[in-house]
């Protein structure tokens, strides 16, 4: 009986942790509904299309395209990935401003990045 109870608690904890993880979304969805995702952690997977970084500057920028759209990623962790690299990026969605109801400067502030093969 105790084993079944422990198993139930372990399964519940696993689902709880999975529910708190960053949600994978399409970039088109982020652009269509930026207020829905503002300041929320999301995960996107795609190919790096552009990459900018200057030595001694504390951040780098790169763009990711998942086939539905492209978004800029602001990274403060090491070198930005090279163009053509397939990545999974987790981070918070932010926008610089909103003009006329349209988001300007929509980007992801990188929290974690994985190079995909």
ChimeraX attribute file (.defattr): number of C-alpha atoms within 10 A of each C-alpha:
attribute: neighborCount
match mode: 1-to-1
recipient: residues
	/A:1	6
	/A:2	7
	/A:3	8
	/A:4	9
	/A:5	9
	/A:6	11
	/A:7	12
	/A:8	12
	/A:9	11
	/A:10	12
	/A:11	10
	/A:12	12
	/A:13	12
	/A:14	11
	/A:15	10
	/A:16	11
	/A:17	9
	/A:18	11
	/A:19	10
	/A:20	9
	/A:21	12
	/A:22	15
	/A:23	13
	/A:24	14
	/A:25	14
	/A:26	18
	/A:27	21
	/A:28	16
	/A:29	13
	/A:30	22
	/A:31	19
	/A:32	11
	/A:33	12
	/A:34	19
	/A:35	14
	/A:36	12
	/A:37	16
	/A:38	17
	/A:39	15
	/A:40	14
	/A:41	20
	/A:42	22
	/A:43	22
	/A:44	22
	/A:45	22
	/A:46	23
	/A:47	21
	/A:48	23
	/A:49	18
	/A:50	17
	/A:51	18
	/A:52	15
	/A:53	16
	/A:54	11
	/A:55	8
	/A:56	6
	/A:57	8
	/A:58	11
	/A:59	16
	/A:60	19
	/A:61	21
	/A:62	20
	/A:63	21
	/A:64	26
	/A:65	21
	/A:66	19
	/A:67	12
	/A:68	11
	/A:69	14
	/A:70	20
	/A:71	22
	/A:72	20
	/A:73	24
	/A:74	20
	/A:75	23
	/A:76	15
	/A:77	13
	/A:78	10
	/A:79	15
	/A:80	21
	/A:81	23
	/A:82	14
	/A:83	15
	/A:84	13
	/A:85	15
	/A:86	20
	/A:87	20
	/A:88	17
	/A:89	23
	/A:90	23
	/A:91	22
	/A:92	20
	/A:93	22
	/A:94	20
	/A:95	16
	/A:96	9
	/A:97	11
	/A:98	11
	/A:99	7
	/A:100	6
	/A:101	7
	/A:102	12
	/A:103	17
	/A:104	14
	/A:105	13
	/A:106	20
	/A:107	24
	/A:108	28
	/A:109	21
	/A:110	21
	/A:111	16
	/A:112	12
	/A:113	17
	/A:114	11
	/A:115	12
	/A:116	11
	/A:117	6
